[in-house]
Amino acid sequence: MKSAFHLAYNVRDLDDARAFYRDLLGCAEGRSTETWVDFNFFGHQISLHIGEPFSVAITGLVGGIKVPMPHLGVVLPLNNWKALASKLQAANFEFFIAPSVRFEGEPGEQWTMFFYDPSGNPIEVKGFADFDGIFVS
């Protein structure tokens, strides 16, 4: 069965959200009203509603690096991840954690980058050369 994840969360400004998710990340815009907008977030549905974003703290510890919690994200094939990383770097985008590899040479090797949307919502984008490694223990 193929399924898509749906996540709804708050942003402060829909125009800023459109500039970020649609124009910078390349997510196709879906339905919208004056108070929310849907995006195709790499094959998954996110619904961004006007409101105060959730509280975030840098408390997660992964591979010896502290990361923002909670955060949302997506896992991409490595070639798509590299293309997105290059696009963001070419735009002089500010990362919380710049594109890098972790667990290199180990089971679950992954490429990652962390950044914030204009409302301060943290996003992680992972890249895997082998999707079988996503759930490896």
N, C-alpha and C positions, 0 to 999 in steps of 0.2 A: 504494500500500500504506500502510495506517495502522499505525504502530508506537508503542510506548510504551517509554520509557527505564526501566531498572532500575538502582538504585544502592543498595549496602549499605554502611553505615558504623556506627561505634561511638558509643554514648551512655553516659553514666554511670548513668542512672536511667530506667527505662521509665515510671514514673509522671510524672516531670517531662516526659519526651518526649510522653506522651499529653496532658498539660495544654497543652503548647506547640503541637504539630502538629495535634492533633484539636480541642482546645477554643479555642485562639486563632486558628490559621491556618484552621481549618475543614476539615482533611483527614480524609476518612473512614478509619476504622480497618479493617484487614483481618485476616488471620490473625495469630496470636501464640502464643507459648509463654512460659515463665518467663524466657527469655533473649533474646527478640527480638519485634518487632512490625512489621507492614507497614502502610503508609499509602498512600492514593491522593493523591499529591502533585501536584495540579492535572493529573490525567490520566496521571501516571507513577508507577511503583512505587518507593518507598523502603523498605528493610528496615533497621530500627534494631536493632543488637545491643549487648548489654551488653559494655563494654570501654572501653579508653582511646581517646579521639578522636585523629584524626590531628593531627600537628603543623602549626601555622599560623604564617605570618609575613606581615607587611604589606609585600609586595614587588612586587605588581603595579602597573603604572602605566597608567591609562586616562584619557584626557582630562585629564591633568595631576593626577589624584588617585590616591593610593596606596590599593590595596585588598588585603584578605586573600587569600592564596594558600596552598593551593588553596581553592576554594570551589565550592559547588554552587548551582544556581539553576534558574529557570524563566522563560520568556517568556510573558507574558499579553497578551491584547487590552487596549488601553489602558483601556477602561471597567472591566474586571475588575481591572486594576492599581490604578486610582483607588479602587475600592471597598475593596480590601484595604488600601491606604495609609490611607484614612479610618478603617477599622476599627482599625488598629494605632495611629493617632494618637489616636483617641477613648479607647483603653485606656491612654494615656500610656506607650506602649511605647518602649523605648530603642533607637534606631537607631545603627549605626556610621556610615552615611551616610543622612541623612534623605531622604525622597522628593524627587526633583528630576529635572530634564530635563538631558540632555547631548547635545551635537551638535545643538543646536536650530537648525532651519532648514536643516540639512545632510542629505545622504543618510544614512540610518541613524539619524535622530533617535530617541531612546529616553528613556524615563523609567526611573529606577532607584531602588532602595533596597537597602541592605545592613544585615544584622543577624546576630546570633548566636543559635543555639538555646541552651537551658540548659546544654548540655555544651561550649559554645564552638565549635561547628561553624558556620562562616560561610556565610550564604545571601544570594544576590542575587536579587531579583525585578525583572525588566525588563518594561516595558510598551511596546508598539508600536501606533501608530494604523494602520500599514500593514505587515503581515507581510512584504511583498516587500522591505522595508528591512532585514530581519534579516541578510541575507548580502550586502548591497550593498558594493561596494568603493570 
